[in-house]
Amino acid sequence: MPSYLVQVSYSAECLAALIAKPQNRAEAVRKPIEKLGGKIEGFWFSFGDYDATVIVQMPDNVSTAALSLAVGAGGACKGIKTTPLISVEEGLEAMKKAATCGYKPAK
C-alpha cells in the first residue's frame, strides 16, 4: 500500500482548544483513515511550519485526497501538505529509468 507524509498546520483557534483541552489527535483521525482503507504508521507533533506530522498508508491517491479534503474542510487546519513517498527500491528503479530515458538538459 502506498505511503504518504501528511503535514498539518493548526489554526490559532485549534491550538487554543488543544491547549485548553489536550487531545490525542492521532486517535481523532485514526477512524476516518481506517474507513478510507488506510492506517497510521506514525503520528508526531512537530515544531516549525507544521504542528503535526503523520505517515499514513492509504490504498490510492483518491483515498488520500479524500482524507486531505475532509481534514482541510473541518476548519481546524490552516494548512495541509500531502507528499507521496516511495521506497528506497522504487527510488533506485526510478534512478535506473532516468539514466535511460534520453533527457538532455538545456545548454
CORBELQUI-V545466 format. One record per backbone hydrogen bond with DSSP energy under -0.5 kcal/mol. CO is the residue of the C=O (numbers start at 0). NH is the residue of the N-H. If there is no record, write none. Layout:
BEGIN
co:CO nh:NH
co:CO nh:NH
END
This chain:
BEGIN
co:1 nh:57
co:2 nh:84
co:3 nh:5
co:3 nh:55
co:4 nh:6
co:4 nh:82
co:5 nh:53
co:6 nh:80
co:7 nh:9
co:7 nh:50
co:7 nh:51
co:8 nh:77
co:8 nh:78
co:10 nh:14
co:11 nh:15
co:12 nh:16
co:13 nh:17
co:14 nh:18
co:15 nh:19
co:16 nh:20
co:22 nh:24
co:23 nh:26
co:23 nh:27
co:24 nh:28
co:25 nh:29
co:26 nh:30
co:28 nh:32
co:29 nh:33
co:30 nh:34
co:31 nh:35
co:32 nh:37
co:33 nh:36
co:38 nh:56
co:41 nh:54
co:43 nh:52
co:46 nh:49
co:50 nh:45
co:51 nh:7
co:52 nh:43
co:53 nh:5
co:53 nh:55
co:54 nh:40
co:54 nh:41
co:55 nh:3
co:55 nh:57
co:56 nh:38
co:57 nh:1
co:59 nh:63
co:60 nh:64
co:61 nh:65
co:62 nh:66
co:63 nh:67
co:64 nh:68
co:65 nh:69
co:66 nh:70
co:67 nh:71
co:68 nh:72
co:69 nh:73
co:70 nh:73
co:71 nh:74
co:75 nh:10
co:78 nh:8
co:80 nh:6
co:82 nh:4
co:84 nh:2
co:86 nh:90
co:87 nh:91
co:88 nh:92
co:89 nh:93
co:90 nh:94
co:91 nh:95
co:92 nh:96
co:93 nh:97
co:94 nh:98
co:95 nh:99
co:96 nh:99
co:96 nh:100
co:97 nh:100
END
